[in-house]
């Protein structure tokens, strides 16, 4: 079987299309029953697709090992769980589930159920379109749900802390971030953001910051590479491995050039800036997600020489897409609006087309060949064999 083939993306593209159809229905059928029906269908589709998935993606083999090694809560020697390298909150979470089941697929279903409930709370609270937010999640954040089981929980806990950020209640906010850090330590980034995300920056400041980032990106100034080499020279013998693997490696090193991602940064930033005042005025919470959005673009532009930083830190910021893109897609789909606002329809076509393209690129390899445990699916031995034969080739490729 081919390691890379667009046919592997088929189920994921169908899922995205289903959510877009639901978004269209949500926008055009505004009755309470219709809205509730759309939301229920969104949740059920998510649970069916993700909660009942087989062994797909990159990280399942690691999580299977972790799940198998964690002892049930309050069982003999369960305290030894905390000798594992993963964060204590995530280990405790698994040990609670292991208390009543040792089936990895049940663990995945419970995890997906928790995720979709929390996503539903967030989308209902902040999004103008429940279904469109799910569509954006699938297009831009599917890796979170399939591969990054610790990250997604920490990010969702942060989103539950947003009301305290809006209300300037630092203690409950920081307590929730501390909880998020017990699932993934990268959530520490959200600590200083308490003092930033509520601030309204001028459009000029944003444009200058992005402009400088574009210069750094295209001129390929090795700022962080130089800094890291300088630090490792000072700490000789302590950090040389980080220097080699994170900077000079072909996997984690430079990722610059004329790529679809840089066009995403430029075009999406332009769309948001064109509507900056309107978005801020429309909802108080929009300001927080706009700042997260521009934070995501800044991380990409300023740290593009270190792909590992862009990937790991970027995940903490691109959650803004779930809320911002539905706002940009909000306008009614009628002939009169088409004539008056042709450029907005063109923008929406570009955004939707890009969503399909991004999802295709992220899922078009054999590791994402979709399985559902309700039907005939590949065994764990088969999946391990596929992973062992193809992972290194896909990383290099």
C-alpha positions as CSV (number, residue, x, y, z in Angstrom):
1,X,0.0,0.0,0.0
2,X,1.2,3.5,-0.8
3,X,2.4,5.5,2.3
4,X,0.9,8.6,0.9
5,X,-2.4,8.6,-1.0
6,X,-5.3,11.1,-1.1
7,X,-7.8,8.3,-0.6
8,X,-6.8,8.2,3.1
9,X,-8.2,11.7,3.5
10,X,-11.6,10.7,2.2
11,X,-13.4,10.0,5.5
12,X,-12.0,13.2,7.0
13,X,-13.1,15.3,4.1
14,X,-16.5,13.8,4.3
15,X,-16.7,14.7,8.0
16,X,-15.7,18.3,7.2
17,X,-18.3,18.5,4.4
18,X,-21.0,17.2,6.9
19,X,-20.2,19.9,9.3
20,X,-20.3,22.6,6.6
21,X,-23.8,21.3,5.6
22,X,-24.8,21.5,9.2
23,X,-23.4,25.1,9.4
24,X,-25.5,26.0,6.4
25,X,-28.6,24.5,8.0
26,X,-27.8,26.3,11.3
27,X,-27.6,29.6,9.5
28,X,-30.7,29.3,7.5
29,X,-33.1,27.5,9.9
30,X,-33.1,29.7,13.0
31,X,-35.9,28.1,15.1
32,X,-34.9,26.7,18.5
33,X,-35.8,23.1,17.6
34,X,-33.7,23.3,14.4
35,X,-30.8,24.9,16.2
36,X,-30.9,22.2,19.0
37,X,-31.1,19.5,16.3
38,X,-28.1,20.8,14.5
39,X,-26.1,20.9,17.8
40,X,-27.1,17.4,18.8
41,X,-26.1,16.0,15.3
42,X,-22.8,17.8,15.6
43,X,-22.0,16.1,18.9
44,X,-23.2,12.7,17.8
45,X,-21.1,12.9,14.6
46,X,-18.1,13.9,16.6
47,X,-18.6,11.0,19.0
48,X,-19.1,8.5,16.2
49,X,-16.1,9.6,14.2
50,X,-13.5,10.3,17.0
51,X,-14.9,8.3,20.0
52,X,-15.1,5.1,18.0
53,X,-12.0,5.5,16.0
54,X,-9.5,2.7,15.7
55,X,-5.7,3.0,15.9
56,X,-5.1,6.0,13.7
57,X,-2.6,8.8,13.6
58,X,0.9,9.1,15.0
59,X,0.7,8.9,18.8
60,X,-1.8,6.1,19.5
61,X,1.0,3.6,20.0
62,X,2.5,5.8,22.7
63,X,-0.8,6.3,24.5
64,X,-1.6,2.6,24.3
65,X,1.6,1.9,26.2
66,X,0.9,4.6,28.8
67,X,-2.7,3.4,29.3
68,X,-1.5,-0.2,29.7
69,X,1.2,0.7,32.2
70,X,-1.0,3.0,34.4
71,X,-2.5,1.2,37.5
72,X,-6.1,1.8,38.5
73,X,-6.7,4.4,41.1
74,X,-6.3,3.1,44.7
75,X,-5.1,-0.3,43.5
76,X,-1.9,-1.8,45.0
77,X,1.1,0.4,44.3
78,X,-0.9,2.9,42.2
79,X,1.3,5.6,43.6
80,X,4.1,4.3,41.3
81,X,2.1,5.8,38.4
82,X,3.6,9.1,39.2
83,X,7.1,7.8,38.4
84,X,6.1,8.0,34.8
85,X,7.2,11.0,32.7
86,X,3.8,12.3,31.8
87,X,2.1,15.0,33.8
88,X,0.3,14.0,37.1
89,X,-3.1,15.2,36.1
90,X,-3.2,13.1,32.9
91,X,-1.9,10.0,34.8
92,X,-4.6,10.5,37.5
93,X,-7.2,10.9,34.7
94,X,-6.2,7.6,33.2
95,X,-6.0,5.8,36.6
96,X,-9.6,6.9,37.3
97,X,-10.8,5.4,34.0
98,X,-8.7,2.2,34.6
99,X,-10.6,1.9,37.9
100,X,-13.6,0.5,35.9
101,X,-12.2,-0.5,32.5
102,X,-8.9,-1.7,31.0
103,X,-10.2,-1.3,27.4
104,X,-8.2,1.3,25.5
105,X,-11.1,2.0,23.1
106,X,-13.4,2.8,26.1
107,X,-10.7,5.2,27.2
108,X,-10.7,6.9,23.8
109,X,-14.5,7.1,23.8
110,X,-14.6,8.7,27.3
111,X,-11.9,11.1,26.2
112,X,-13.8,12.1,23.1
113,X,-17.0,12.5,25.1
114,X,-15.3,14.9,27.5
115,X,-13.8,16.8,24.6
116,X,-17.0,17.2,22.7
117,X,-18.9,18.3,25.8
118,X,-16.3,20.9,26.6
119,X,-16.1,22.0,22.9
120,X,-19.9,22.3,22.9
121,X,-19.8,24.6,26.0
122,X,-17.1,26.8,24.4
123,X,-18.8,27.0,21.0
124,X,-22.2,27.7,22.5
125,X,-20.6,30.4,24.7
126,X,-18.4,32.2,22.1
127,X,-19.1,31.1,18.6
128,X,-21.7,32.6,16.2
129,X,-22.0,29.2,14.5
130,X,-21.9,26.0,16.6
131,X,-21.5,23.7,13.5
132,X,-19.0,26.0,11.7
133,X,-16.8,25.9,14.8
134,X,-16.8,22.1,14.6
135,X,-15.9,22.3,10.9
136,X,-13.0,24.6,11.6
137,X,-11.9,22.3,14.5
138,X,-11.8,19.4,12.1
139,X,-9.9,21.3,9.4
140,X,-7.2,23.0,11.6
141,X,-7.1,21.1,14.8
142,X,-7.8,17.4,14.0
143,X,-4.3,16.6,15.2
144,X,-5.2,17.7,18.7
145,X,-8.1,15.2,18.9
146,X,-6.3,12.3,17.2
147,X,-2.7,12.6,18.5
148,X,-2.4,15.1,21.3
149,X,-4.6,13.7,24.0
150,X,-2.9,15.6,26.8
151,X,-2.7,18.9,24.9
152,X,-6.4,19.0,24.0
153,X,-7.4,18.6,27.7
154,X,-5.1,21.4,28.8
155,X,-6.4,23.7,26.1
156,X,-10.0,23.0,26.8
157,X,-9.4,23.8,30.5
158,X,-7.9,27.1,29.5
159,X,-11.0,27.9,27.5
160,X,-13.1,27.2,30.6
161,X,-10.9,29.8,32.3
162,X,-11.7,32.5,29.7
163,X,-14.7,33.9,31.7
164,X,-12.4,34.6,34.7
165,X,-10.0,36.3,32.3
166,X,-12.8,38.5,31.1
167,X,-13.9,39.3,34.7
168,X,-10.3,39.9,35.8
169,X,-10.6,37.2,38.5
170,X,-7.0,36.1,38.6
171,X,-7.2,33.5,41.3
172,X,-9.8,31.1,39.7
173,X,-8.1,31.8,36.3
174,X,-4.7,30.7,37.6
175,X,-6.1,27.7,39.5
176,X,-7.6,26.4,36.2
177,X,-4.3,27.1,34.4
178,X,-2.5,25.1,37.1
179,X,-4.9,22.3,36.5
180,X,-4.3,22.6,32.7
181,X,-0.6,22.3,33.4
182,X,-1.1,18.9,35.1
183,X,-2.3,17.6,31.7
184,X,0.4,19.4,29.6
185,X,3.1,21.6,30.9
186,X,2.9,23.9,27.8
187,X,-0.2,25.4,29.4
188,X,2.2,27.6,31.4
189,X,2.2,29.9,28.4
190,X,-1.3,30.9,29.4
191,X,-0.1,32.4,32.7
192,X,1.4,35.6,31.3
193,X,-1.4,35.8,28.7
194,X,-3.7,36.8,31.6
195,X,-2.1,40.2,31.4
196,X,-2.2,40.5,27.6
197,X,-5.3,38.9,26.1
198,X,-7.8,41.5,27.3
199,X,-5.7,44.4,25.9
200,X,-6.9,46.1,22.8
201,X,-3.9,46.8,20.5
202,X,-4.0,49.4,17.8
203,X,-4.3,48.2,14.2
204,X,-1.0,50.0,13.5
205,X,0.8,48.1,16.3
206,X,-0.5,44.8,14.9
207,X,0.5,45.7,11.3
208,X,4.0,46.8,12.3
209,X,4.5,43.6,14.4
210,X,3.3,41.4,11.6
211,X,5.3,43.3,9.1
212,X,8.5,42.9,11.1
213,X,7.7,39.2,11.4
214,X,7.3,38.9,7.6
215,X,10.7,40.5,7.2
216,X,12.3,38.1,9.6
217,X,10.5,35.2,7.9
218,X,11.5,36.0,4.3
219,X,15.0,37.3,5.0
220,X,15.5,34.1,7.0
221,X,17.2,35.8,10.0
222,X,18.5,33.0,12.2
223,X,17.6,34.8,15.4
224,X,16.5,32.0,17.7
225,X,19.1,29.6,16.2
226,X,21.8,32.1,17.1
227,X,20.4,32.6,20.6
228,X,20.1,28.9,21.2
229,X,23.7,28.2,20.0
230,X,24.9,31.0,22.3
231,X,23.0,29.5,25.3
232,X,24.3,26.0,24.6
233,X,27.9,27.4,24.4
234,X,27.4,28.9,27.8
235,X,25.9,25.7,29.1
236,X,28.3,23.4,27.3
237,X,27.6,19.7,28.1
238,X,24.0,20.3,29.2
239,X,22.0,21.3,26.2
240,X,23.9,20.1,23.1
241,X,21.3,17.5,22.3
242,X,18.6,20.2,22.2
243,X,20.7,22.3,19.9
244,X,21.2,19.4,17.4
245,X,17.7,17.9,17.4
246,X,15.7,21.1,17.6
247,X,17.6,23.4,15.3
248,X,19.8,21.6,12.9
249,X,17.6,18.6,12.4
250,X,15.7,18.4,9.1
251,X,12.6,17.4,11.0
252,X,12.6,20.2,13.6
253,X,14.7,22.8,11.9
254,X,13.9,25.5,9.3
255,X,10.5,25.4,7.7
256,X,10.6,28.7,5.7
257,X,9.8,29.6,2.2
258,X,6.8,30.3,0.0
259,X,4.3,27.9,1.5
260,X,0.6,27.7,1.9
261,X,1.0,28.4,5.6
262,X,2.6,31.9,4.9
263,X,-0.3,32.7,2.5
264,X,-2.7,31.6,5.4
265,X,-0.9,34.1,7.7
266,X,-1.1,37.0,5.2
267,X,-4.7,36.4,4.0
268,X,-6.3,35.5,7.3
269,X,-4.6,38.4,9.0
270,X,-5.9,40.7,6.3
271,X,-9.4,39.4,6.7
272,X,-9.3,39.9,10.5
273,X,-7.7,43.4,10.2
274,X,-10.3,44.5,7.7
275,X,-13.0,43.7,10.3
276,X,-11.0,44.4,13.5
277,X,-13.2,47.2,14.9
278,X,-16.4,45.4,13.9
279,X,-15.3,42.1,15.6
280,X,-14.2,43.9,18.8
281,X,-17.5,45.8,19.0
282,X,-19.6,42.7,18.2
283,X,-18.5,40.8,21.3
284,X,-16.2,41.4,24.3
285,X,-14.8,37.9,24.1
286,X,-13.8,38.4,20.4
287,X,-10.9,40.6,21.6
288,X,-9.4,37.6,23.5
289,X,-9.7,35.3,20.5
290,X,-8.4,38.0,18.1
291,X,-5.3,38.4,20.3
292,X,-4.8,34.7,20.3
293,X,-5.2,34.7,16.6
294,X,-2.5,37.3,16.1
295,X,-0.4,35.5,18.7
296,X,-0.6,32.4,16.5
297,X,0.6,34.3,13.4
298,X,3.4,36.0,15.4
299,X,4.7,32.6,16.8
300,X,4.8,31.3,13.2
301,X,6.6,34.3,11.7
302,X,9.1,34.9,14.5
303,X,9.9,31.2,15.3
304,X,9.6,29.7,11.8
305,X,13.2,28.6,11.9
306,X,12.2,26.2,14.7
307,X,9.3,24.1,13.5
308,X,9.0,22.2,16.8
309,X,8.3,25.5,18.6
310,X,5.7,26.6,16.0
311,X,4.0,23.2,16.3
312,X,3.9,22.9,20.1
313,X,3.3,26.5,21.0
314,X,1.1,27.2,18.0
315,X,-1.4,24.7,19.2
316,X,-2.1,26.9,22.2
317,X,-3.0,29.8,19.9
318,X,-4.7,28.4,16.8
319,X,-7.8,27.6,18.9
320,X,-8.7,31.2,18.0
321,X,-9.6,29.9,14.5
322,X,-12.6,28.0,16.0
323,X,-14.2,31.3,17.0
324,X,-12.8,33.9,14.5
325,X,-13.3,32.0,11.2
326,X,-17.1,31.4,11.9
327,X,-17.5,35.2,12.4
328,X,-15.8,35.9,9.1
329,X,-18.1,33.4,7.4
330,X,-21.3,34.8,9.1
331,X,-22.9,36.8,6.3
332,X,-26.2,35.4,4.9
333,X,-26.0,33.4,1.7
334,X,-28.6,35.2,-0.5
335,X,-28.5,36.5,-4.0
336,X,-28.9,40.1,-2.9
337,X,-25.9,39.8,-0.6
338,X,-24.0,38.1,-3.4
339,X,-24.4,41.0,-5.7
340,X,-23.6,43.6,-3.0
341,X,-20.8,41.8,-1.3
342,X,-19.1,39.6,-4.0
343,X,-15.7,39.9,-2.4
344,X,-17.0,38.3,0.9
345,X,-18.3,35.3,-1.0
346,X,-15.0,35.0,-2.8
347,X,-13.3,35.2,0.6
348,X,-15.5,32.5,2.0
349,X,-14.9,30.3,-1.0
350,X,-11.1,30.7,-0.4
351,X,-11.4,29.9,3.3
352,X,-13.5,26.8,2.7
353,X,-11.3,25.6,-0.1
354,X,-8.2,26.1,2.1
355,X,-9.9,24.2,4.9
356,X,-10.3,21.2,2.6
357,X,-6.7,21.5,1.4
358,X,-5.2,21.7,4.9
359,X,-7.2,18.7,6.1
360,X,-6.1,16.7,3.0
361,X,-2.5,17.4,3.6
362,X,-2.7,16.4,7.2
363,X,-4.5,13.1,6.7
364,X,-3.3,11.8,3.4
365,X,-0.9,9.2,4.7
366,X,-1.4,5.5,5.7
367,X,-1.2,6.2,9.4
368,X,-4.5,8.1,9.1
369,X,-6.3,5.3,7.2
370,X,-9.6,5.6,9.0
371,X,-11.0,2.7,11.1
372,X,-14.2,2.5,13.2
373,X,-14.5,-0.1,15.9
374,X,-18.2,-0.7,15.2
375,X,-17.2,-2.2,11.8
376,X,-14.4,-4.4,10.6
377,X,-11.2,-2.7,11.6
378,X,-7.4,-3.3,11.5
379,X,-5.9,-5.1,14.5
380,X,-3.4,-3.4,16.8
381,X,-0.7,-5.8,15.4
382,X,-1.4,-4.7,11.9
383,X,-1.3,-1.1,12.8
384,X,2.0,-1.5,14.6
385,X,3.5,-3.1,11.6
386,X,2.2,-0.3,9.3
387,X,3.6,2.3,11.7
388,X,7.0,0.6,12.0
389,X,7.3,0.3,8.2
390,X,6.2,3.9,7.3
391,X,6.8,6.3,10.2
392,X,10.4,7.1,9.5
393,X,9.8,7.5,5.7
394,X,6.9,9.9,6.4
395,X,8.9,12.0,8.9
396,X,11.8,12.4,6.4
397,X,9.4,13.0,3.5
